[in-house]
Amino acid sequence: MKKTLAVLAIVSLIISCGEKKEEKKGGFEMNRTKKEVKAEKTVEEVPVDLNNKGVGPITSVDFGAKIDKEMAAKGEKTYSTICVACHMAEQRMIGPALKGVYDRRSPEWVMNMILNPDGMLKEDPIAKALLKEYNNAVMLNQNLSKEDARAIAEYLRTL
């Protein structure tokens, strides 16, 4: 009898040490294991292209050696009333920062973007890339004249 009890005790000990089944309870459950998830960057960089003139009425812009201060002052006034809603000189906002824009874009491209943003966003690869980078924030057509756009372009040279 002692042998039988000893065998039963050993068998029950082996069974009780086997796989432990957890009973799932309804309600809140917290998992404390830390998972490190690395997100890959899928943002495509907007290319620098000084040869792209864009899509629009401007095919050639000749900047003088010196900045036309009178024209730049007129451009600053227009920029201050219209453009600052989305653009700052040195900080990106709804749209890109415009300081050094001529290191990235041709003057023709800049003026065509000012005058024809709808056409640029439909056809120009750089404008499309900027649209994607800036969360599909569309640049609105302000219906400016070529003279206004040229004045703004001159002002941007001063930034």
NORLIN-V985024 format. One record per pair of residues at least 24 apart in sequence whose C-alpha atoms are under 7 Angstrom apart, sorted by the first residue. I is the first residue (numbers start at 1). J is the second residue. D is the distance in whole Angstrom. If there is no record, write none. Layout:
BEGIN
i = {I | I}
j = {J | J}
d = {D | D}
END
This chain:
BEGIN
i = {46 | 46 | 46 | 47 | 48 | 48 | 49 | 49 | 50 | 50 | 50 | 51 | 52 | 52 | 53 | 53 | 53 | 54 | 54 | 54 | 54 | 54 | 55 | 55 | 55 | 55 | 56 | 56 | 57 | 58 | 58 | 58 | 59 | 60 | 61 | 61 | 67 | 71 | 71 | 72 | 72 | 72 | 72 | 73 | 74 | 75 | 75 | 75 | 75 | 75 | 76 | 76 | 78 | 79 | 89 | 94 | 94 | 95 | 99 | 99 | 111 | 111 | 111 | 114 | 115 | 115 | 115 | 115 | 116 | 117}
j = {126 | 129 | 130 | 126 | 104 | 105 | 104 | 105 | 104 | 105 | 106 | 106 | 106 | 109 | 106 | 108 | 109 | 108 | 109 | 112 | 120 | 124 | 112 | 119 | 120 | 124 | 112 | 116 | 112 | 108 | 111 | 112 | 108 | 108 | 107 | 108 | 154 | 151 | 154 | 151 | 152 | 154 | 155 | 155 | 151 | 148 | 151 | 152 | 154 | 155 | 152 | 155 | 152 | 152 | 159 | 134 | 137 | 134 | 156 | 159 | 149 | 150 | 153 | 149 | 141 | 143 | 144 | 149 | 141 | 141}
d = {6 | 6 | 6 | 7 | 5 | 7 | 6 | 6 | 6 | 5 | 5 | 6 | 7 | 7 | 6 | 5 | 4 | 7 | 5 | 6 | 7 | 6 | 6 | 6 | 5 | 7 | 5 | 6 | 7 | 6 | 7 | 6 | 6 | 6 | 6 | 6 | 7 | 5 | 7 | 6 | 7 | 5 | 4 | 7 | 6 | 7 | 4 | 4 | 7 | 5 | 6 | 6 | 7 | 6 | 7 | 7 | 7 | 6 | 7 | 5 | 6 | 7 | 7 | 6 | 7 | 7 | 6 | 7 | 7 | 6}
END
